[in-house]
């Protein structure tokens, strides 16, 4: 990293960024710093719970507090532990860690229990409503009966909204889950598996201009890739570039964290102040139950601003594991195949983060393998639930760092894509359609050994 620092000091910023982030053209050896996907924040070992290697002592206390809150089991109100009550009345989990086992991915699963999978719900905005000034915006409102998602757990005095039951639909040698439900015909539903949460602070630190520089909504260059920027209206009413979530529906980590507290656990904060969480006006029994907003609590919320900021600091401060075997011949061959199949048109290998006061995320060369843009992935992956400017078939390019370690960290067999339909990385690639269809076809046309090398390369990320 000292060599990179010297380079940065000697070369103008615009020039150095272009040179350092230029795509690889030779594959006989690893690129410089390639083994450190998070720059100085890269951690040794293969775990997803380690703090960034460059987390300074001054930020350790906040990180540790946030970790404890991330793991904490919340309880119903009223209780003697006033700072830990307010769960529900409807909820999907009692702790953040329940949906992100080992900070890795959830999984699709039938029946009652914690799987890290939810069924998102919404309705279209009525005519005339929407977001002013955002071209192509497709506004949503919560389902008037069930809210923003199906809650499969509830306090003892209340019935859950229902249980998530999956039917697996065969499509040739592939299959995908569909939720069995009896919602109104106009209800928009989408199955979502909780993603891994490593490196999110670094993604937040990528300059907006660098992300937008790769957007090509009209495919002006004719390469068949038309990445589009998502825009998110935060709970504070501010419009920001979307970065987080399967359709990039959140612009800030603090917003994403507060939304999860509200919708997944029924916990209020200054950003989502409803004490009853995702209860709707139609759910009068839910609204009548006590919440954890007691007089004298900080910020008049179940999750104080201090607690919300601590959990956000924890997520921001998580490192990314060091790459393995970056110089192995089969890994280099797989990397070359990945590039030549033009997978990097969307899974952009590297960025330099913005300069900031946070030493963890400031001015790091990072390798997330995403452009953070929306791409049409074809009808096979469409969920028929538009979000923001994203159509039903558009999804944010998923970051690939750590993808080979998700099973090891989650404790269960890994599942890939937004709804966990793919049991292997090969299956995940085969599901790619739309803009990614040509890259998928190039992958399928490769000799078996070269396809295996490409998968091996992915497993080292």
C-alpha positions as CSV (number, residue, x, y, z in Angstrom):
1,X,0.0,0.0,0.0
2,X,3.0,2.4,0.5
3,X,3.7,2.1,-3.2
4,X,0.1,3.1,-4.0
5,X,0.4,6.0,-1.6
6,X,3.6,7.3,-3.3
7,X,1.9,6.9,-6.7
8,X,-1.1,8.9,-5.5
9,X,1.0,11.7,-4.2
10,X,3.0,12.0,-7.5
11,X,0.3,11.8,-10.1
12,X,-2.8,14.1,-10.6
13,X,-5.9,12.5,-9.1
14,X,-7.8,12.1,-12.4
15,X,-4.9,10.5,-14.1
16,X,-4.1,8.2,-11.2
17,X,-7.7,7.0,-10.9
18,X,-7.9,6.2,-14.6
19,X,-4.6,4.3,-14.6
20,X,-5.2,2.4,-11.3
21,X,-8.7,1.3,-12.2
22,X,-8.1,0.5,-15.9
23,X,-9.3,-3.1,-16.7
24,X,-6.7,-5.8,-16.9
25,X,-5.3,-6.7,-20.3
26,X,-2.8,-9.4,-19.3
27,X,-3.5,-12.5,-17.2
28,X,-0.1,-14.1,-16.7
29,X,0.1,-12.8,-13.1
30,X,-2.1,-11.0,-10.6
31,X,-2.5,-7.2,-10.8
32,X,-0.9,-5.1,-8.1
33,X,-3.0,-5.0,-4.9
34,X,-5.5,-7.5,-6.3
35,X,-5.2,-9.7,-3.3
36,X,-6.5,-6.8,-1.1
37,X,-10.1,-6.3,-2.4
38,X,-10.8,-3.6,0.3
39,X,-7.5,-1.9,0.1
40,X,-6.1,-1.2,3.6
41,X,-9.5,-2.3,5.0
42,X,-8.8,-5.9,3.8
43,X,-8.8,-8.5,6.6
44,X,-6.8,-11.7,7.1
45,X,-8.7,-14.9,7.3
46,X,-12.0,-15.8,5.6
47,X,-14.6,-14.4,8.2
48,X,-17.2,-11.8,7.5
49,X,-17.4,-10.4,11.0
50,X,-13.9,-9.0,11.3
51,X,-13.4,-5.2,11.6
52,X,-11.5,-3.5,8.8
53,X,-7.8,-3.9,9.2
54,X,-7.4,-0.1,9.2
55,X,-10.1,0.6,11.8
56,X,-8.4,3.0,14.2
57,X,-8.6,2.7,18.0
58,X,-10.8,5.8,18.1
59,X,-13.5,4.0,16.2
60,X,-13.2,0.6,17.9
61,X,-15.6,1.4,20.7
62,X,-18.4,2.4,18.2
63,X,-17.8,-0.7,16.1
64,X,-18.0,-3.0,19.2
65,X,-21.1,-1.3,20.5
66,X,-22.7,-1.6,17.0
67,X,-21.8,-5.3,16.8
68,X,-23.5,-5.9,20.2
69,X,-26.6,-4.1,19.0
70,X,-26.5,-6.0,15.7
71,X,-26.5,-9.3,17.6
72,X,-29.0,-8.2,20.4
73,X,-32.3,-10.0,20.7
74,X,-35.0,-7.4,21.2
75,X,-38.0,-8.1,23.5
76,X,-41.6,-7.0,23.5
77,X,-42.7,-3.9,25.4
78,X,-43.2,-3.3,28.2
79,X,-40.2,-4.8,29.9
80,X,-37.7,-3.9,32.6
81,X,-35.0,-3.5,29.9
82,X,-36.4,-0.3,28.5
83,X,-33.6,0.2,26.0
84,X,-34.1,-3.3,24.6
85,X,-37.9,-3.5,24.3
86,X,-40.4,-2.5,21.6
87,X,-40.1,-5.6,19.3
88,X,-43.0,-6.0,16.9
89,X,-45.9,-6.3,17.3
90,X,-45.3,-7.9,13.9
91,X,-41.8,-8.9,12.9
92,X,-39.6,-11.3,10.9
93,X,-36.6,-11.5,13.3
94,X,-35.6,-10.5,16.8
95,X,-32.0,-9.5,15.8
96,X,-30.2,-8.1,12.8
97,X,-27.9,-11.1,12.9
98,X,-30.9,-13.5,12.5
99,X,-31.4,-12.5,8.9
100,X,-27.6,-12.1,8.1
101,X,-26.1,-15.3,9.6
102,X,-22.4,-14.7,10.0
103,X,-22.9,-11.4,8.1
104,X,-23.5,-13.6,5.0
105,X,-26.6,-14.3,2.9
106,X,-30.0,-15.7,4.0
107,X,-31.7,-18.6,2.3
108,X,-35.1,-19.5,0.9
109,X,-37.0,-21.7,3.3
110,X,-40.5,-22.9,3.9
111,X,-42.4,-22.7,7.1
112,X,-41.9,-20.8,10.4
113,X,-38.4,-20.0,11.3
114,X,-35.7,-17.5,10.5
115,X,-34.2,-17.8,7.1
116,X,-33.2,-14.3,6.1
117,X,-35.9,-14.3,3.3
118,X,-38.9,-12.0,3.2
119,X,-41.7,-11.4,0.8
120,X,-41.8,-7.7,-0.1
121,X,-45.2,-6.1,-0.8
122,X,-46.4,-2.9,-2.4
123,X,-49.0,-1.3,-4.6
124,X,-48.5,1.2,-7.4
125,X,-49.0,4.9,-6.6
126,X,-52.4,6.2,-7.5
127,X,-52.6,8.3,-10.7
128,X,-51.2,11.8,-10.2
129,X,-48.9,10.8,-7.3
130,X,-45.2,10.2,-7.6
131,X,-41.8,11.8,-7.3
132,X,-41.3,15.1,-9.1
133,X,-38.2,15.5,-11.3
134,X,-37.1,11.8,-11.4
135,X,-37.5,10.6,-15.0
136,X,-39.1,7.1,-15.1
137,X,-40.0,7.0,-11.5
138,X,-42.4,4.2,-10.6
139,X,-43.8,5.1,-7.2
140,X,-45.1,2.6,-4.7
141,X,-47.2,2.6,-1.6
142,X,-47.4,-0.1,1.1
143,X,-50.0,-2.8,0.7
144,X,-53.0,-1.4,2.6
145,X,-53.7,-4.7,4.4
146,X,-50.2,-6.1,5.1
147,X,-47.8,-3.2,4.7
148,X,-44.3,-3.4,3.1
149,X,-43.6,-7.1,3.7
150,X,-45.2,-10.2,5.1
151,X,-44.3,-10.7,8.7
152,X,-44.3,-14.3,9.7
153,X,-43.9,-13.7,13.5
154,X,-45.9,-11.8,16.0
155,X,-46.2,-11.1,19.7
156,X,-48.0,-13.8,21.7
157,X,-51.3,-11.9,21.8
158,X,-51.3,-11.4,18.0
159,X,-51.5,-13.7,15.0
160,X,-48.7,-13.5,12.4
161,X,-49.7,-12.2,9.0
162,X,-49.0,-15.6,7.5
163,X,-46.2,-18.1,6.8
164,X,-44.0,-18.0,3.8
165,X,-44.7,-21.0,1.7
166,X,-42.6,-21.6,-1.4
167,X,-43.4,-23.6,-4.6
168,X,-40.4,-24.4,-6.7
169,X,-41.0,-24.0,-10.4
170,X,-39.0,-26.1,-12.8
171,X,-37.6,-24.4,-15.9
172,X,-35.5,-26.9,-17.8
173,X,-32.6,-27.8,-15.6
174,X,-33.1,-24.7,-13.5
175,X,-35.8,-23.8,-11.0
176,X,-37.0,-20.8,-9.0
177,X,-39.2,-20.2,-6.0
178,X,-42.6,-18.6,-6.0
179,X,-44.5,-17.5,-2.9
180,X,-47.9,-19.1,-2.4
181,X,-50.2,-16.3,-1.3
182,X,-53.7,-15.0,-1.5
183,X,-53.1,-11.3,-1.8
184,X,-55.2,-9.0,-3.9
185,X,-54.6,-9.1,-7.6
186,X,-53.1,-5.6,-7.6
187,X,-50.6,-6.5,-4.9
188,X,-46.9,-6.5,-6.1
189,X,-44.8,-9.2,-4.5
190,X,-41.1,-10.0,-4.6
191,X,-39.1,-12.6,-2.7
192,X,-35.8,-11.3,-1.4
193,X,-33.0,-13.1,0.4
194,X,-31.0,-10.9,2.8
195,X,-27.6,-10.1,1.2
196,X,-24.1,-10.3,2.8
197,X,-23.1,-7.1,4.4
198,X,-19.3,-6.9,4.1
199,X,-17.7,-3.9,2.4
200,X,-20.8,-1.7,2.4
201,X,-19.0,1.3,3.9
202,X,-16.6,1.2,0.9
203,X,-19.5,1.0,-1.6
204,X,-21.0,4.1,0.1
205,X,-17.7,5.8,-0.3
206,X,-17.4,5.4,-4.1
207,X,-17.8,8.8,-5.7
208,X,-21.2,9.3,-7.3
209,X,-19.5,10.8,-10.4
210,X,-17.5,7.6,-10.9
211,X,-20.6,5.5,-10.8
212,X,-22.5,7.8,-13.1
213,X,-19.6,7.8,-15.5
214,X,-20.4,4.2,-16.4
215,X,-24.1,4.7,-16.9
216,X,-25.3,4.4,-20.5
217,X,-29.1,4.4,-20.3
218,X,-29.6,4.7,-24.0
219,X,-26.8,2.3,-24.9
220,X,-25.0,5.1,-26.8
221,X,-21.9,3.0,-27.4
222,X,-23.9,0.1,-28.9
223,X,-22.4,-2.6,-26.7
224,X,-25.8,-3.9,-25.6
225,X,-25.2,-2.8,-22.0
226,X,-27.4,0.1,-20.8
227,X,-26.7,0.5,-17.1
228,X,-29.0,3.0,-15.4
229,X,-28.7,4.9,-12.2
230,X,-31.3,4.3,-9.5
231,X,-32.5,7.2,-7.3
232,X,-33.8,6.7,-3.8
233,X,-36.0,9.0,-1.8
234,X,-34.7,8.6,1.8
235,X,-36.9,8.7,4.9
236,X,-35.6,12.3,5.3
237,X,-37.2,13.2,1.9
238,X,-33.8,13.7,0.2
239,X,-33.2,12.2,-3.2
240,X,-29.9,10.3,-3.5
241,X,-28.2,8.0,-5.9
242,X,-29.3,4.4,-5.0
243,X,-26.6,2.0,-3.9
244,X,-28.0,-0.6,-1.5
245,X,-30.6,-3.3,-1.9
246,X,-31.3,-5.7,-4.7
247,X,-32.8,-2.8,-6.8
248,X,-30.6,-0.1,-5.2
249,X,-33.6,1.3,-3.4
250,X,-31.6,2.9,-0.6
251,X,-29.0,5.6,-0.9
252,X,-27.4,5.6,2.6
253,X,-26.4,2.8,5.0
254,X,-28.1,4.6,7.9
255,X,-31.4,4.6,5.9
256,X,-31.1,0.9,5.1
257,X,-30.4,0.1,8.7
258,X,-33.3,2.1,10.0
259,X,-35.7,0.6,7.5
260,X,-34.6,-2.9,8.5
261,X,-35.2,-2.1,12.2
262,X,-38.7,-0.9,11.2
263,X,-39.9,-3.5,8.8
264,X,-38.0,-6.6,10.0
265,X,-38.3,-6.0,13.7
266,X,-41.0,-3.4,14.2
267,X,-38.6,-1.0,15.9
268,X,-38.9,2.8,15.6
269,X,-36.1,5.3,15.1
270,X,-36.0,9.0,14.2
271,X,-36.0,8.0,10.5
272,X,-38.9,5.5,10.8
273,X,-40.8,6.8,13.8
274,X,-43.8,4.5,13.8
275,X,-43.9,2.5,17.1
276,X,-45.9,-0.3,15.5
277,X,-43.5,-0.8,12.7
278,X,-45.1,-2.2,9.6
279,X,-48.6,-2.5,11.0
280,X,-51.2,-0.9,8.7
281,X,-54.3,1.1,9.5
282,X,-56.4,-1.9,8.8
283,X,-54.5,-3.9,11.5
284,X,-56.2,-2.3,14.5
285,X,-55.3,-5.2,16.9
286,X,-51.7,-4.6,16.0
287,X,-51.9,-0.9,16.5
288,X,-53.5,-1.3,19.9
289,X,-50.6,-3.1,21.5
290,X,-48.0,-1.2,23.6
291,X,-44.8,-0.1,22.0
292,X,-41.4,0.6,23.5
293,X,-41.6,4.4,23.1
294,X,-41.5,5.4,26.8
295,X,-41.4,8.9,28.1
296,X,-37.8,9.9,28.8
297,X,-36.2,7.6,26.2
298,X,-33.8,9.3,23.9
299,X,-35.2,10.7,20.6
300,X,-38.6,9.4,21.5
301,X,-37.9,6.1,19.7
302,X,-37.2,2.5,20.4
303,X,-33.9,2.6,18.7
304,X,-32.1,5.8,19.7
305,X,-30.1,7.9,17.3
306,X,-27.0,6.8,19.1
307,X,-27.9,3.1,18.7
308,X,-28.8,3.6,15.0
309,X,-25.5,5.3,14.4
310,X,-23.6,2.6,16.2
311,X,-25.1,-0.2,14.1
312,X,-24.4,1.9,11.0
313,X,-20.8,2.3,12.1
314,X,-20.5,-1.4,12.6
315,X,-21.7,-2.2,9.1
316,X,-19.5,0.6,7.7
317,X,-16.4,-0.7,9.6
318,X,-16.6,-4.4,8.4
319,X,-13.7,-5.5,6.3
320,X,-13.5,-7.7,3.3
321,X,-11.5,-11.0,3.4
322,X,-8.2,-11.2,1.5
323,X,-8.3,-13.0,-1.8
324,X,-7.0,-16.5,-2.0
325,X,-4.8,-18.1,-4.7
326,X,-4.8,-15.0,-6.9
327,X,-1.7,-16.2,-8.8
328,X,-2.8,-19.8,-9.3
329,X,-2.8,-20.7,-13.1
330,X,-6.4,-21.9,-13.1
331,X,-7.6,-18.7,-11.3
332,X,-5.8,-16.5,-13.8
333,X,-7.2,-18.5,-16.6
334,X,-10.7,-18.1,-15.1
335,X,-10.1,-14.3,-14.7
336,X,-9.2,-14.0,-18.3
337,X,-12.4,-16.0,-19.3
338,X,-14.5,-13.7,-17.1
339,X,-13.1,-10.6,-18.8
340,X,-13.3,-12.1,-22.3
341,X,-16.9,-13.1,-21.8
342,X,-17.4,-9.3,-21.0
343,X,-18.8,-10.0,-17.5
344,X,-16.9,-6.9,-16.4
345,X,-19.2,-4.7,-18.4
346,X,-21.5,-4.8,-15.4
347,X,-19.3,-6.4,-12.7
348,X,-16.8,-3.6,-12.9
349,X,-13.7,-4.8,-11.0
350,X,-12.4,-1.7,-9.2
351,X,-12.9,1.8,-8.0
352,X,-11.0,4.4,-5.8
353,X,-13.1,5.6,-2.9
354,X,-13.5,9.3,-2.1
355,X,-11.3,11.2,0.3
356,X,-13.1,11.6,3.6
357,X,-12.6,11.9,7.4
358,X,-13.2,8.2,7.8
359,X,-9.8,6.4,7.6
360,X,-11.5,3.0,6.9
361,X,-13.1,4.1,3.7
362,X,-11.0,7.1,2.6
363,X,-9.0,6.9,-0.7
364,X,-9.0,3.1,-1.0
365,X,-8.5,1.0,-4.1
366,X,-11.3,-1.5,-3.9
367,X,-12.4,-4.5,-6.0
368,X,-16.1,-5.0,-5.5
369,X,-16.9,-6.2,-9.0
370,X,-20.0,-4.1,-9.4
371,X,-21.0,-0.9,-11.2
372,X,-23.9,-0.3,-8.7
373,X,-26.1,0.4,-11.7
374,X,-29.4,-1.1,-12.8
375,X,-29.4,-3.6,-15.7
376,X,-32.3,-5.4,-17.4
377,X,-31.7,-9.1,-16.6
378,X,-34.5,-10.5,-18.7
379,X,-37.9,-11.9,-18.1
380,X,-36.6,-15.0,-16.3
381,X,-35.4,-12.9,-13.4
382,X,-38.2,-10.3,-13.4
383,X,-40.2,-10.0,-10.2
384,X,-43.0,-7.8,-11.7
385,X,-42.5,-5.3,-8.8
386,X,-41.0,-2.0,-10.1
387,X,-39.1,0.1,-7.6
388,X,-38.0,3.7,-8.1
389,X,-36.8,3.9,-11.6
390,X,-36.1,0.2,-11.8
391,X,-38.4,-1.9,-13.9
392,X,-39.5,-5.3,-12.9
393,X,-36.6,-6.9,-14.8
394,X,-33.9,-4.5,-13.7
395,X,-31.6,-5.3,-10.8
396,X,-28.5,-3.6,-9.3
397,X,-25.3,-5.4,-10.3
398,X,-24.5,-7.5,-7.2
399,X,-21.0,-7.0,-5.7
400,X,-19.0,-10.2,-6.1
401,X,-16.4,-9.8,-3.4
402,X,-16.7,-12.5,-0.8
403,X,-19.0,-14.6,-3.0
404,X,-16.8,-17.7,-2.6
405,X,-17.0,-17.5,1.2
406,X,-20.7,-17.0,1.7
407,X,-21.5,-20.7,2.6
408,X,-18.6,-20.9,5.0
409,X,-19.8,-17.8,6.9
410,X,-23.6,-18.4,6.8
411,X,-23.3,-22.0,8.0
412,X,-25.6,-23.3,5.3
413,X,-25.3,-24.2,1.6
414,X,-25.0,-20.9,-0.3
415,X,-27.9,-19.7,-2.5
416,X,-27.4,-17.0,-5.1
417,X,-29.5,-14.3,-6.8
418,X,-32.1,-12.1,-5.3
419,X,-34.4,-14.9,-4.3
420,X,-31.8,-17.6,-3.7
421,X,-32.9,-19.7,-6.7
422,X,-29.4,-20.6,-7.7
423,X,-27.7,-23.4,-5.8
424,X,-24.4,-22.9,-7.6
425,X,-22.5,-20.1,-9.3
426,X,-23.0,-21.9,-12.6
427,X,-26.7,-21.8,-12.1
428,X,-26.6,-18.1,-11.2
429,X,-24.8,-17.4,-14.5
430,X,-27.3,-19.5,-16.5
431,X,-30.1,-17.4,-15.1
432,X,-28.6,-14.2,-16.6
433,X,-30.7,-12.8,-19.4
434,X,-31.5,-9.5,-21.0
435,X,-28.4,-7.3,-21.2
436,X,-26.4,-10.1,-19.6
437,X,-27.7,-12.7,-22.1
438,X,-24.7,-12.4,-24.5
439,X,-22.2,-12.7,-21.7
440,X,-24.1,-15.8,-20.4
441,X,-24.0,-17.3,-23.9
442,X,-20.3,-16.7,-24.2
443,X,-19.8,-18.5,-20.9
444,X,-21.9,-21.4,-22.0
445,X,-19.9,-21.7,-25.3
446,X,-16.6,-22.1,-23.4
447,X,-14.9,-25.5,-23.0
448,X,-15.9,-27.3,-19.8
449,X,-12.4,-26.7,-18.3
450,X,-12.5,-23.0,-19.0
451,X,-16.0,-22.7,-17.4
452,X,-14.6,-24.5,-14.4
453,X,-11.7,-22.0,-14.3
454,X,-14.1,-19.1,-14.4
455,X,-16.0,-20.5,-11.5
456,X,-12.8,-21.1,-9.6
457,X,-11.9,-17.4,-10.1
458,X,-15.2,-16.3,-8.7
459,X,-14.7,-18.6,-5.7
460,X,-11.5,-16.7,-4.8
461,X,-13.2,-13.3,-4.7
